[in-house]
Amino acid sequence: MAERTKSDHAATSAALLPIALWGLLAAVAALLFAWRVGMQWPAAPPGDGIDLDRVILLYSTLPRAAVAVLAGAVLGLSGLLLQHVLRNPLAEPSTLGISAGAQLA
């Protein structure tokens, strides 16, 4: 099995940095778009009176979906940062004791 050198790791990190930055930029753009659209929803004409399905979709389902997507993106980014900072491709919260500390709180 070939052993990875520091130069291999640096090349991999340099290649992943633009991808991570573009992903972060896309997440911020999606958040800003969702926030801007969210400001317009109350001003949208409801149509024929109040439609309960529309209210549930706009004020319950879509915000939960947006928060779930953003939480997943942030968790993925935190895993990427843990692996990069520790220079360990196997670094995860359970091996570092972060999960055990979170259970105490």
PyMOL commands that set and color helices and strands:
alter all, ss='L'
color gray80, all
select helices_A, chain A and resi 6-43+52-86+93-96+98-104
alter helices_A, ss='H'
color red, helices_A
deselect
rebuild
show_as cartoon
